[in-house]
């Protein structure tokens, strides 16, 4: 069990980088662009 925890500790940066990249890719996926643009205008529409 200790060997598994040490492996996770040594590779946690790589695992977190992979999670971050998956998050960025899922956010900026081309099919989601319309929703992303619509949601980015919400603060500007509140000023009207």
Beta strands, then each sheet from edge to edge (+ up, - down):
end
